[in-house]
Amino acid sequence: MTTESMDGVALAADTLSEVTQDVAESFAAMGIPELILHAFDIVSAHQVSFRADDAIARAVLERIFPQAEPAADPWDELLRLSGRAPETHGTHWRWYSEIR
């Protein structure tokens, strides 16, 4: 590979890194609720209790449900908004996934 080619690859990598920085944060922000909500689903199926830390649940709420009012119990609110509370079980829901 020539020096010019290597310079081009380095420039492309730098550009891609800058362009995807916000995307990476958004994917990470969506990965956390995937982990904690599906962990809840799995252990609940085995009658084991699971509760995410309130600070994590609050951060997830703020990121994927920005329209939600602050809740006294952020974990219960996250379960409710994601259709996992008894009163909302099975309801359709959608998280806010816009890159920001």
Distance bins in CASP14 RR format, pairs under 12 A and 6 or more apart:
PFRMAT RR
TARGET T0000
AUTHOR 0000-0000-0000
RMODE 2
METHOD distances of the structure
MODEL  1
1 7 0 0 0 0 0 1 0 0 0 0 0
1 8 0 0 0 0 1 0 0 0 0 0 0
1 9 1 0 0 1 0 0 0 0 0 0 0
1 10 0 0 0 0 0 1 0 0 0 0 0
2 8 0 0 0 0 1 0 0 0 0 0 0
2 9 0 0 0 0 0 1 0 0 0 0 0
3 9 0 0 0 0 0 1 0 0 0 0 0
3 10 0 0 0 0 0 1 0 0 0 0 0
4 10 0 0 0 0 0 1 0 0 0 0 0
4 11 0 0 0 0 0 1 0 0 0 0 0
5 11 0 0 0 0 0 1 0 0 0 0 0
5 12 0 0 0 0 0 1 0 0 0 0 0
6 12 0 0 0 0 0 1 0 0 0 0 0
6 13 0 0 0 0 0 1 0 0 0 0 0
7 13 0 0 0 0 0 1 0 0 0 0 0
7 14 0 0 0 0 0 1 0 0 0 0 0
8 14 0 0 0 0 1 0 0 0 0 0 0
8 15 0 0 0 0 1 0 0 0 0 0 0
8 16 0 0 0 0 0 1 0 0 0 0 0
9 15 0 0 0 0 0 1 0 0 0 0 0
9 16 0 0 0 0 0 1 0 0 0 0 0
10 16 0 0 0 0 0 1 0 0 0 0 0
10 17 0 0 0 0 0 1 0 0 0 0 0
11 17 0 0 0 0 0 1 0 0 0 0 0
11 18 0 0 0 0 0 1 0 0 0 0 0
12 18 0 0 0 0 0 1 0 0 0 0 0
12 19 0 0 0 0 0 1 0 0 0 0 0
12 20 0 0 0 0 0 1 0 0 0 0 0
13 19 0 0 0 0 0 1 0 0 0 0 0
13 20 0 0 0 0 0 1 0 0 0 0 0
14 20 0 0 0 0 0 1 0 0 0 0 0
14 21 0 0 0 0 0 1 0 0 0 0 0
15 21 0 0 0 0 0 1 0 0 0 0 0
16 23 0 0 0 0 0 1 0 0 0 0 0
16 24 0 0 0 0 0 1 0 0 0 0 0
17 23 0 0 0 0 0 1 0 0 0 0 0
17 24 0 0 0 0 1 0 0 0 0 0 0
18 24 0 0 0 0 0 1 0 0 0 0 0
19 99 0 0 0 0 0 1 0 0 0 0 0
20 26 0 0 0 0 1 0 0 0 0 0 0
20 27 0 0 0 0 1 0 0 0 0 0 0
20 28 0 0 0 0 0 1 0 0 0 0 0
20 99 0 0 0 0 1 0 0 0 0 0 0
21 27 0 0 0 0 0 1 0 0 0 0 0
21 28 0 0 0 0 0 1 0 0 0 0 0
21 99 0 0 0 0 1 0 0 0 0 0 0
22 28 0 0 0 0 0 1 0 0 0 0 0
22 29 0 0 0 0 0 1 0 0 0 0 0
22 98 0 0 0 0 0 1 0 0 0 0 0
22 99 1 0 1 0 0 0 0 0 0 0 0
22 100 1 0 0 1 0 0 0 0 0 0 0
23 29 0 0 0 0 0 1 0 0 0 0 0
23 30 0 0 0 0 0 1 0 0 0 0 0
23 97 0 0 0 0 0 1 0 0 0 0 0
23 98 0 0 0 0 0 1 0 0 0 0 0
23 99 1 0 1 0 0 0 0 0 0 0 0
23 100 0 0 0 0 0 1 0 0 0 0 0
24 30 0 0 0 0 0 1 0 0 0 0 0
24 31 0 0 0 0 0 1 0 0 0 0 0
24 99 0 0 0 0 1 0 0 0 0 0 0
25 31 0 0 0 0 0 1 0 0 0 0 0
25 32 0 0 0 0 0 1 0 0 0 0 0
25 63 0 0 0 0 1 0 0 0 0 0 0
25 98 0 0 0 0 0 1 0 0 0 0 0
25 99 0 0 0 0 1 0 0 0 0 0 0
25 100 0 0 0 0 1 0 0 0 0 0 0
26 32 0 0 0 0 0 1 0 0 0 0 0
26 63 0 0 0 0 1 0 0 0 0 0 0
26 64 0 0 0 0 0 1 0 0 0 0 0
26 95 0 0 0 0 0 1 0 0 0 0 0
26 96 0 0 0 0 0 1 0 0 0 0 0
26 97 1 0 0 1 0 0 0 0 0 0 0
26 98 1 0 0 1 0 0 0 0 0 0 0
26 99 1 0 1 0 0 0 0 0 0 0 0
26 100 1 0 0 1 0 0 0 0 0 0 0
27 33 0 0 0 0 0 1 0 0 0 0 0
27 34 0 0 0 0 0 1 0 0 0 0 0
27 63 0 0 0 0 0 1 0 0 0 0 0
27 97 0 0 0 0 1 0 0 0 0 0 0
27 99 0 0 0 0 1 0 0 0 0 0 0
28 34 0 0 0 0 0 1 0 0 0 0 0
28 35 0 0 0 0 0 1 0 0 0 0 0
28 59 0 0 0 0 0 1 0 0 0 0 0
28 60 0 0 0 0 0 1 0 0 0 0 0
28 63 0 0 0 0 1 0 0 0 0 0 0
28 64 0 0 0 0 0 1 0 0 0 0 0
28 99 0 0 0 0 0 1 0 0 0 0 0
29 35 0 0 0 0 0 1 0 0 0 0 0
29 56 0 0 0 0 0 1 0 0 0 0 0
29 59 0 0 0 0 1 0 0 0 0 0 0
29 60 1 0 0 1 0 0 0 0 0 0 0
29 61 0 0 0 0 0 1 0 0 0 0 0
29 62 0 0 0 0 1 0 0 0 0 0 0
29 63 1 0 1 0 0 0 0 0 0 0 0
29 64 1 0 0 1 0 0 0 0 0 0 0
29 65 0 0 0 0 0 1 0 0 0 0 0
29 66 0 0 0 0 0 1 0 0 0 0 0
29 95 0 0 0 0 1 0 0 0 0 0 0
29 96 0 0 0 0 1 0 0 0 0 0 0
29 97 0 0 0 0 1 0 0 0 0 0 0
29 98 0 0 0 0 0 1 0 0 0 0 0
29 99 0 0 0 0 1 0 0 0 0 0 0
29 100 0 0 0 0 1 0 0 0 0 0 0
30 36 0 0 0 0 0 1 0 0 0 0 0
30 37 0 0 0 0 0 1 0 0 0 0 0
30 60 0 0 0 0 1 0 0 0 0 0 0
30 63 0 0 0 0 1 0 0 0 0 0 0
30 64 1 0 0 1 0 0 0 0 0 0 0
30 94 0 0 0 0 0 1 0 0 0 0 0
30 95 1 0 0 1 0 0 0 0 0 0 0
30 96 0 0 0 0 1 0 0 0 0 0 0
30 97 1 0 0 1 0 0 0 0 0 0 0
30 98 0 0 0 0 0 1 0 0 0 0 0
30 99 0 0 0 0 0 1 0 0 0 0 0
31 37 0 0 0 0 1 0 0 0 0 0 0
31 38 0 0 0 0 1 0 0 0 0 0 0
31 39 0 0 0 0 0 1 0 0 0 0 0
31 56 0 0 0 0 0 1 0 0 0 0 0
31 59 0 0 0 0 0 1 0 0 0 0 0
31 60 0 0 0 0 1 0 0 0 0 0 0
31 63 0 0 0 0 0 1 0 0 0 0 0
31 64 0 0 0 0 1 0 0 0 0 0 0
31 95 0 0 0 0 0 1 0 0 0 0 0
31 97 0 0 0 0 0 1 0 0 0 0 0
32 38 0 0 0 0 0 1 0 0 0 0 0
32 39 0 0 0 0 0 1 0 0 0 0 0
32 52 0 0 0 0 1 0 0 0 0 0 0
32 53 0 0 0 0 0 1 0 0 0 0 0
32 55 0 0 0 0 0 1 0 0 0 0 0
32 56 1 0 0 1 0 0 0 0 0 0 0
32 57 0 0 0 0 1 0 0 0 0 0 0
32 58 0 0 0 0 0 1 0 0 0 0 0
32 59 1 0 0 1 0 0 0 0 0 0 0
32 60 1 0 1 0 0 0 0 0 0 0 0
32 61 0 0 0 0 0 1 0 0 0 0 0
32 62 0 0 0 0 0 1 0 0 0 0 0
32 63 0 0 0 0 1 0 0 0 0 0 0
32 64 0 0 0 0 1 0 0 0 0 0 0
32 78 0 0 0 0 0 1 0 0 0 0 0
32 95 0 0 0 0 0 1 0 0 0 0 0
33 39 0 0 0 0 0 1 0 0 0 0 0
33 40 0 0 0 0 0 1 0 0 0 0 0
33 41 0 0 0 0 0 1 0 0 0 0 0
33 52 0 0 0 0 1 0 0 0 0 0 0
33 56 0 0 0 0 1 0 0 0 0 0 0
33 57 0 0 0 0 1 0 0 0 0 0 0
33 58 0 0 0 0 0 1 0 0 0 0 0
33 59 0 0 0 0 1 0 0 0 0 0 0
33 60 1 0 1 0 0 0 0 0 0 0 0
33 61 0 0 0 0 1 0 0 0 0 0 0
33 62 0 0 0 0 0 1 0 0 0 0 0
33 63 1 0 0 1 0 0 0 0 0 0 0
33 64 1 0 1 0 0 0 0 0 0 0 0
33 65 0 0 0 0 1 0 0 0 0 0 0
33 74 0 0 0 0 0 1 0 0 0 0 0
33 75 0 0 0 0 0 1 0 0 0 0 0
33 78 1 0 0 1 0 0 0 0 0 0 0
33 79 0 0 0 0 0 1 0 0 0 0 0
33 81 0 0 0 0 0 1 0 0 0 0 0
33 82 1 0 0 1 0 0 0 0 0 0 0
33 84 0 0 0 0 0 1 0 0 0 0 0
33 93 0 0 0 0 0 1 0 0 0 0 0
33 95 1 0 0 1 0 0 0 0 0 0 0
33 96 0 0 0 0 0 1 0 0 0 0 0
33 97 0 0 0 0 0 1 0 0 0 0 0
34 40 0 0 0 0 0 1 0 0 0 0 0
34 41 0 0 0 0 0 1 0 0 0 0 0
34 60 0 0 0 0 1 0 0 0 0 0 0
34 64 0 0 0 0 0 1 0 0 0 0 0
34 82 0 0 0 0 0 1 0 0 0 0 0
34 95 0 0 0 0 0 1 0 0 0 0 0
34 97 0 0 0 0 0 1 0 0 0 0 0
35 41 0 0 0 0 0 1 0 0 0 0 0
35 42 0 0 0 0 0 1 0 0 0 0 0
35 50 0 0 0 0 0 1 0 0 0 0 0
35 52 0 0 0 0 1 0 0 0 0 0 0
35 56 0 0 0 0 1 0 0 0 0 0 0
35 60 0 0 0 0 1 0 0 0 0 0 0
36 42 0 0 0 0 0 1 0 0 0 0 0
36 43 0 0 0 0 0 1 0 0 0 0 0
36 50 0 0 0 0 1 0 0 0 0 0 0
36 51 0 0 0 0 1 0 0 0 0 0 0
36 52 1 0 1 0 0 0 0 0 0 0 0
36 53 0 0 0 0 1 0 0 0 0 0 0
36 54 0 0 0 0 0 1 0 0 0 0 0
36 55 0 0 0 0 0 1 0 0 0 0 0
36 56 1 0 0 1 0 0 0 0 0 0 0
36 57 1 0 0 1 0 0 0 0 0 0 0
36 58 0 0 0 0 0 1 0 0 0 0 0
36 59 0 0 0 0 0 1 0 0 0 0 0
36 60 1 0 0 1 0 0 0 0 0 0 0
36 61 0 0 0 0 0 1 0 0 0 0 0
36 64 0 0 0 0 0 1 0 0 0 0 0
36 74 0 0 0 0 0 1 0 0 0 0 0
36 75 0 0 0 0 1 0 0 0 0 0 0
36 78 0 0 0 0 1 0 0 0 0 0 0
36 79 0 0 0 0 0 1 0 0 0 0 0
36 82 0 0 0 0 1 0 0 0 0 0 0
36 84 0 0 0 0 0 1 0 0 0 0 0
37 43 0 0 0 0 0 1 0 0 0 0 0
37 44 0 0 0 0 0 1 0 0 0 0 0
37 50 0 0 0 0 1 0 0 0 0 0 0
37 52 0 0 0 0 1 0 0 0 0 0 0
37 56 0 0 0 0 0 1 0 0 0 0 0
37 57 0 0 0 0 1 0 0 0 0 0 0
37 60 0 0 0 0 1 0 0 0 0 0 0
37 61 0 0 0 0 0 1 0 0 0 0 0
37 64 0 0 0 0 1 0 0 0 0 0 0
37 75 0 0 0 0 0 1 0 0 0 0 0
37 78 1 0 0 1 0 0 0 0 0 0 0
37 79 0 0 0 0 1 0 0 0 0 0 0
37 80 0 0 0 0 0 1 0 0 0 0 0
37 81 0 0 0 0 0 1 0 0 0 0 0
37 82 1 0 1 0 0 0 0 0 0 0 0
37 83 0 0 0 0 1 0 0 0 0 0 0
37 84 1 0 0 1 0 0 0 0 0 0 0
37 85 0 0 0 0 0 1 0 0 0 0 0
37 93 0 0 0 0 0 1 0 0 0 0 0
37 95 0 0 0 0 0 1 0 0 0 0 0
38 44 0 0 0 0 0 1 0 0 0 0 0
38 45 0 0 0 0 0 1 0 0 0 0 0
38 50 0 0 0 0 0 1 0 0 0 0 0
38 52 0 0 0 0 0 1 0 0 0 0 0
38 82 0 0 0 0 0 1 0 0 0 0 0
38 84 0 0 0 0 0 1 0 0 0 0 0
39 45 0 0 0 0 0 1 0 0 0 0 0
39 46 0 0 0 0 0 1 0 0 0 0 0
39 48 0 0 0 0 0 1 0 0 0 0 0
39 49 0 0 0 0 0 1 0 0 0 0 0
39 50 1 0 1 0 0 0 0 0 0 0 0
39 51 0 0 0 0 0 1 0 0 0 0 0
39 52 0 0 0 0 1 0 0 0 0 0 0
39 56 0 0 0 0 0 1 0 0 0 0 0
39 84 0 0 0 0 0 1 0 0 0 0 0
40 46 0 0 0 0 0 1 0 0 0 0 0
40 48 0 0 0 0 1 0 0 0 0 0 0
40 49 0 0 0 0 1 0 0 0 0 0 0
40 50 1 0 1 0 0 0 0 0 0 0 0
40 51 0 0 0 0 1 0 0 0 0 0 0
40 52 1 0 0 1 0 0 0 0 0 0 0
40 57 0 0 0 0 0 1 0 0 0 0 0
40 60 0 0 0 0 0 1 0 0 0 0 0
40 75 0 0 0 0 1 0 0 0 0 0 0
40 76 0 0 0 0 0 1 0 0 0 0 0
40 78 0 0 0 0 1 0 0 0 0 0 0
40 79 1 0 0 1 0 0 0 0 0 0 0
40 82 0 0 0 0 1 0 0 0 0 0 0
40 83 0 0 0 0 0 1 0 0 0 0 0
40 84 1 0 0 1 0 0 0 0 0 0 0
40 85 0 0 0 0 0 1 0 0 0 0 0
41 48 0 0 0 0 0 1 0 0 0 0 0
41 50 0 0 0 0 1 0 0 0 0 0 0
41 79 0 0 0 0 0 1 0 0 0 0 0
41 82 0 0 0 0 1 0 0 0 0 0 0
41 83 0 0 0 0 0 1 0 0 0 0 0
41 84 1 0 0 1 0 0 0 0 0 0 0
41 89 0 0 0 0 0 1 0 0 0 0 0
41 90 0 0 0 0 0 1 0 0 0 0 0
42 48 0 0 0 0 1 0 0 0 0 0 0
42 50 0 0 0 0 1 0 0 0 0 0 0
43 49 1 0 0 1 0 0 0 0 0 0 0
43 50 1 0 1 0 0 0 0 0 0 0 0
43 51 0 0 0 0 0 1 0 0 0 0 0
43 52 0 0 0 0 0 1 0 0 0 0 0
44 50 1 0 0 1 0 0 0 0 0 0 0
44 51 0 0 0 0 0 1 0 0 0 0 0
44 79 0 0 0 0 1 0 0 0 0 0 0
44 84 0 0 0 0 1 0 0 0 0 0 0
44 85 0 0 0 0 0 1 0 0 0 0 0
44 86 0 0 0 0 0 1 0 0 0 0 0
44 89 0 0 0 0 0 1 0 0 0 0 0
45 84 0 0 0 0 0 1 0 0 0 0 0
49 75 0 0 0 0 0 1 0 0 0 0 0
50 57 0 0 0 0 0 1 0 0 0 0 0
50 75 0 0 0 0 1 0 0 0 0 0 0
50 79 0 0 0 0 0 1 0 0 0 0 0
50 84 0 0 0 0 0 1 0 0 0 0 0
51 57 0 0 0 0 1 0 0 0 0 0 0
51 73 0 0 0 0 1 0 0 0 0 0 0
51 74 0 0 0 0 0 1 0 0 0 0 0
51 75 1 0 1 0 0 0 0 0 0 0 0
51 76 0 0 0 0 1 0 0 0 0 0 0
51 78 0 0 0 0 0 1 0 0 0 0 0
51 79 0 0 0 0 1 0 0 0 0 0 0
52 58 0 0 0 0 1 0 0 0 0 0 0
52 59 0 0 0 0 1 0 0 0 0 0 0
52 60 1 0 0 1 0 0 0 0 0 0 0
52 61 0 0 0 0 0 1 0 0 0 0 0
52 73 0 0 0 0 0 1 0 0 0 0 0
52 74 0 0 0 0 1 0 0 0 0 0 0
52 75 1 0 1 0 0 0 0 0 0 0 0
52 76 0 0 0 0 0 1 0 0 0 0 0
52 77 0 0 0 0 0 1 0 0 0 0 0
52 78 1 0 0 1 0 0 0 0 0 0 0
52 79 0 0 0 0 1 0 0 0 0 0 0
52 82 0 0 0 0 0 1 0 0 0 0 0
52 84 0 0 0 0 0 1 0 0 0 0 0
53 59 0 0 0 0 1 0 0 0 0 0 0
53 60 0 0 0 0 0 1 0 0 0 0 0
53 74 0 0 0 0 1 0 0 0 0 0 0
53 75 0 0 0 0 1 0 0 0 0 0 0
53 78 0 0 0 0 0 1 0 0 0 0 0
54 60 0 0 0 0 0 1 0 0 0 0 0
54 61 0 0 0 0 0 1 0 0 0 0 0
54 70 0 0 0 0 0 1 0 0 0 0 0
54 71 0 0 0 0 1 0 0 0 0 0 0
54 72 0 0 0 0 1 0 0 0 0 0 0
54 73 1 0 0 1 0 0 0 0 0 0 0
54 74 1 0 1 0 0 0 0 0 0 0 0
54 75 1 0 0 1 0 0 0 0 0 0 0
54 76 0 0 0 0 1 0 0 0 0 0 0
54 77 0 0 0 0 0 1 0 0 0 0 0
54 78 0 0 0 0 1 0 0 0 0 0 0
55 61 0 0 0 0 0 1 0 0 0 0 0
55 62 0 0 0 0 0 1 0 0 0 0 0
55 74 0 0 0 0 1 0 0 0 0 0 0
55 75 0 0 0 0 0 1 0 0 0 0 0
56 62 0 0 0 0 0 1 0 0 0 0 0
56 63 0 0 0 0 0 1 0 0 0 0 0
56 74 0 0 0 0 1 0 0 0 0 0 0
56 75 0 0 0 0 1 0 0 0 0 0 0
56 78 0 0 0 0 1 0 0 0 0 0 0
57 63 0 0 0 0 0 1 0 0 0 0 0
57 64 0 0 0 0 0 1 0 0 0 0 0
57 65 0 0 0 0 0 1 0 0 0 0 0
57 68 0 0 0 0 0 1 0 0 0 0 0
57 70 0 0 0 0 0 1 0 0 0 0 0
57 71 0 0 0 0 1 0 0 0 0 0 0
57 72 0 0 0 0 0 1 0 0 0 0 0
57 73 0 0 0 0 1 0 0 0 0 0 0
57 74 1 1 0 0 0 0 0 0 0 0 0
57 75 1 0 1 0 0 0 0 0 0 0 0
57 76 0 0 0 0 1 0 0 0 0 0 0
57 77 1 0 0 1 0 0 0 0 0 0 0
57 78 1 0 1 0 0 0 0 0 0 0 0
57 79 0 0 0 0 1 0 0 0 0 0 0
57 80 0 0 0 0 0 1 0 0 0 0 0
57 81 0 0 0 0 0 1 0 0 0 0 0
57 82 0 0 0 0 0 1 0 0 0 0 0
58 64 0 0 0 0 0 1 0 0 0 0 0
58 65 0 0 0 0 0 1 0 0 0 0 0
58 68 0 0 0 0 0 1 0 0 0 0 0
58 70 0 0 0 0 1 0 0 0 0 0 0
58 71 0 0 0 0 1 0 0 0 0 0 0
58 72 0 0 0 0 0 1 0 0 0 0 0
58 73 0 0 0 0 1 0 0 0 0 0 0
58 74 1 0 1 0 0 0 0 0 0 0 0
58 75 0 0 0 0 1 0 0 0 0 0 0
58 76 0 0 0 0 0 1 0 0 0 0 0
58 77 0 0 0 0 1 0 0 0 0 0 0
58 78 0 0 0 0 1 0 0 0 0 0 0
59 65 0 0 0 0 0 1 0 0 0 0 0
59 66 0 0 0 0 0 1 0 0 0 0 0
59 74 0 0 0 0 1 0 0 0 0 0 0
59 75 0 0 0 0 0 1 0 0 0 0 0
59 78 0 0 0 0 0 1 0 0 0 0 0
60 66 0 0 0 0 0 1 0 0 0 0 0
60 68 0 0 0 0 0 1 0 0 0 0 0
60 71 0 0 0 0 0 1 0 0 0 0 0
60 74 1 0 0 1 0 0 0 0 0 0 0
60 75 0 0 0 0 1 0 0 0 0 0 0
60 77 0 0 0 0 1 0 0 0 0 0 0
60 78 1 0 1 0 0 0 0 0 0 0 0
60 79 0 0 0 0 0 1 0 0 0 0 0
60 81 0 0 0 0 1 0 0 0 0 0 0
60 82 0 0 0 0 1 0 0 0 0 0 0
60 95 0 0 0 0 1 0 0 0 0 0 0
60 96 0 0 0 0 0 1 0 0 0 0 0
61 67 0 0 0 0 0 1 0 0 0 0 0
61 68 1 0 1 0 0 0 0 0 0 0 0
61 69 0 0 0 0 1 0 0 0 0 0 0
61 70 0 0 0 0 1 0 0 0 0 0 0
61 71 1 0 0 1 0 0 0 0 0 0 0
61 73 0 0 0 0 0 1 0 0 0 0 0
61 74 1 0 1 0 0 0 0 0 0 0 0
61 75 0 0 0 0 1 0 0 0 0 0 0
61 76 0 0 0 0 0 1 0 0 0 0 0
61 77 1 0 0 1 0 0 0 0 0 0 0
61 78 1 0 1 0 0 0 0 0 0 0 0
61 79 0 0 0 0 0 1 0 0 0 0 0
61 80 0 0 0 0 0 1 0 0 0 0 0
61 81 1 0 0 1 0 0 0 0 0 0 0
61 82 0 0 0 0 1 0 0 0 0 0 0
61 95 0 0 0 0 0 1 0 0 0 0 0
61 96 0 0 0 0 0 1 0 0 0 0 0
62 68 0 0 0 0 1 0 0 0 0 0 0
62 69 0 0 0 0 0 1 0 0 0 0 0
62 70 0 0 0 0 1 0 0 0 0 0 0
62 71 0 0 0 0 0 1 0 0 0 0 0
62 74 0 0 0 0 1 0 0 0 0 0 0
62 77 0 0 0 0 0 1 0 0 0 0 0
62 78 0 0 0 0 0 1 0 0 0 0 0
62 81 0 0 0 0 0 1 0 0 0 0 0
62 95 0 0 0 0 0 1 0 0 0 0 0
62 96 0 0 0 0 1 0 0 0 0 0 0
62 100 0 0 0 0 0 1 0 0 0 0 0
63 74 0 0 0 0 0 1 0 0 0 0 0
63 78 0 0 0 0 0 1 0 0 0 0 0
63 95 0 0 0 0 1 0 0 0 0 0 0
63 96 1 0 0 1 0 0 0 0 0 0 0
63 97 0 0 0 0 1 0 0 0 0 0 0
63 98 0 0 0 0 0 1 0 0 0 0 0
63 99 0 0 0 0 0 1 0 0 0 0 0
63 100 0 0 0 0 1 0 0 0 0 0 0
64 77 0 0 0 0 0 1 0 0 0 0 0
64 78 0 0 0 0 1 0 0 0 0 0 0
64 81 0 0 0 0 1 0 0 0 0 0 0
64 82 0 0 0 0 1 0 0 0 0 0 0
64 93 0 0 0 0 1 0 0 0 0 0 0
64 94 0 0 0 0 1 0 0 0 0 0 0
64 95 1 1 0 0 0 0 0 0 0 0 0
64 96 1 0 1 0 0 0 0 0 0 0 0
64 97 1 0 0 1 0 0 0 0 0 0 0
64 98 0 0 0 0 0 1 0 0 0 0 0
64 100 0 0 0 0 0 1 0 0 0 0 0
65 71 0 0 0 0 1 0 0 0 0 0 0
65 74 0 0 0 0 0 1 0 0 0 0 0
65 77 0 0 0 0 1 0 0 0 0 0 0
65 78 1 0 0 1 0 0 0 0 0 0 0
65 79 0 0 0 0 0 1 0 0 0 0 0
65 80 0 0 0 0 1 0 0 0 0 0 0
65 81 1 0 1 0 0 0 0 0 0 0 0
65 82 0 0 0 0 1 0 0 0 0 0 0
65 83 0 0 0 0 0 1 0 0 0 0 0
65 93 0 0 0 0 1 0 0 0 0 0 0
65 94 0 0 0 0 1 0 0 0 0 0 0
65 95 1 0 0 1 0 0 0 0 0 0 0
65 96 1 0 0 1 0 0 0 0 0 0 0
65 97 0 0 0 0 0 1 0 0 0 0 0
66 81 0 0 0 0 0 1 0 0 0 0 0
66 95 0 0 0 0 1 0 0 0 0 0 0
66 96 1 0 1 0 0 0 0 0 0 0 0
66 97 0 0 0 0 0 1 0 0 0 0 0
66 98 0 0 0 0 1 0 0 0 0 0 0
66 100 0 0 0 0 1 0 0 0 0 0 0
67 81 0 0 0 0 1 0 0 0 0 0 0
67 93 0 0 0 0 0 1 0 0 0 0 0
67 94 0 0 0 0 0 1 0 0 0 0 0
67 95 0 0 0 0 0 1 0 0 0 0 0
67 96 1 0 0 1 0 0 0 0 0 0 0
68 74 0 0 0 0 1 0 0 0 0 0 0
68 76 0 0 0 0 0 1 0 0 0 0 0
68 77 1 0 0 1 0 0 0 0 0 0 0
68 78 0 0 0 0 1 0 0 0 0 0 0
68 80 0 0 0 0 1 0 0 0 0 0 0
68 81 1 0 0 1 0 0 0 0 0 0 0
68 82 0 0 0 0 0 1 0 0 0 0 0
68 93 0 0 0 0 0 1 0 0 0 0 0
68 95 0 0 0 0 0 1 0 0 0 0 0
68 96 0 0 0 0 1 0 0 0 0 0 0
69 77 0 0 0 0 1 0 0 0 0 0 0
69 80 0 0 0 0 0 1 0 0 0 0 0
69 81 0 0 0 0 0 1 0 0 0 0 0
70 77 0 0 0 0 1 0 0 0 0 0 0
71 77 1 1 0 0 0 0 0 0 0 0 0
71 78 0 0 0 0 1 0 0 0 0 0 0
71 79 0 0 0 0 0 1 0 0 0 0 0
71 80 0 0 0 0 1 0 0 0 0 0 0
71 81 0 0 0 0 1 0 0 0 0 0 0
71 85 0 0 0 0 0 1 0 0 0 0 0
73 79 0 0 0 0 1 0 0 0 0 0 0
73 80 0 0 0 0 1 0 0 0 0 0 0
73 85 0 0 0 0 0 1 0 0 0 0 0
74 80 0 0 0 0 0 1 0 0 0 0 0
74 81 0 0 0 0 0 1 0 0 0 0 0
75 81 0 0 0 0 0 1 0 0 0 0 0
75 82 0 0 0 0 0 1 0 0 0 0 0
75 84 0 0 0 0 0 1 0 0 0 0 0
75 85 0 0 0 0 0 1 0 0 0 0 0
76 82 0 0 0 0 0 1 0 0 0 0 0
76 83 0 0 0 0 0 1 0 0 0 0 0
76 84 0 0 0 0 1 0 0 0 0 0 0
76 85 1 0 0 1 0 0 0 0 0 0 0
76 86 0 0 0 0 0 1 0 0 0 0 0
76 87 0 0 0 0 0 1 0 0 0 0 0
76 88 0 0 0 0 0 1 0 0 0 0 0
77 83 0 0 0 0 0 1 0 0 0 0 0
77 84 0 0 0 0 0 1 0 0 0 0 0
77 85 0 0 0 0 1 0 0 0 0 0 0
77 88 0 0 0 0 0 1 0 0 0 0 0
78 84 0 0 0 0 1 0 0 0 0 0 0
78 85 0 0 0 0 1 0 0 0 0 0 0
78 88 0 0 0 0 0 1 0 0 0 0 0
78 93 0 0 0 0 0 1 0 0 0 0 0
78 95 0 0 0 0 0 1 0 0 0 0 0
79 85 1 0 1 0 0 0 0 0 0 0 0
79 86 0 0 0 0 1 0 0 0 0 0 0
79 87 0 0 0 0 0 1 0 0 0 0 0
79 88 0 0 0 0 1 0 0 0 0 0 0
79 89 0 0 0 0 1 0 0 0 0 0 0
79 90 0 0 0 0 0 1 0 0 0 0 0
79 91 0 0 0 0 0 1 0 0 0 0 0
79 93 0 0 0 0 0 1 0 0 0 0 0
80 86 0 0 0 0 1 0 0 0 0 0 0
80 87 1 0 0 1 0 0 0 0 0 0 0
80 88 1 0 1 0 0 0 0 0 0 0 0
80 89 0 0 0 0 1 0 0 0 0 0 0
80 90 0 0 0 0 0 1 0 0 0 0 0
80 91 0 0 0 0 1 0 0 0 0 0 0
80 93 0 0 0 0 1 0 0 0 0 0 0
81 87 0 0 0 0 0 1 0 0 0 0 0
81 88 1 0 0 1 0 0 0 0 0 0 0
81 91 0 0 0 0 1 0 0 0 0 0 0
81 92 0 0 0 0 0 1 0 0 0 0 0
81 93 1 0 0 1 0 0 0 0 0 0 0
81 94 0 0 0 0 0 1 0 0 0 0 0
81 95 0 0 0 0 1 0 0 0 0 0 0
81 96 0 0 0 0 0 1 0 0 0 0 0
82 88 0 0 0 0 1 0 0 0 0 0 0
82 89 0 0 0 0 0 1 0 0 0 0 0
82 90 0 0 0 0 1 0 0 0 0 0 0
82 91 0 0 0 0 1 0 0 0 0 0 0
82 92 0 0 0 0 0 1 0 0 0 0 0
82 93 1 0 1 0 0 0 0 0 0 0 0
82 94 0 0 0 0 0 1 0 0 0 0 0
82 95 1 0 0 1 0 0 0 0 0 0 0
83 89 1 0 1 0 0 0 0 0 0 0 0
83 90 1 0 1 0 0 0 0 0 0 0 0
83 91 1 0 1 0 0 0 0 0 0 0 0
83 92 0 0 0 0 1 0 0 0 0 0 0
83 93 1 0 1 0 0 0 0 0 0 0 0
83 94 0 0 0 0 0 1 0 0 0 0 0
83 95 0 0 0 0 0 1 0 0 0 0 0
84 90 0 0 0 0 1 0 0 0 0 0 0
84 91 0 0 0 0 1 0 0 0 0 0 0
84 93 0 0 0 0 1 0 0 0 0 0 0
85 91 0 0 0 0 1 0 0 0 0 0 0
85 93 0 0 0 0 0 1 0 0 0 0 0
END
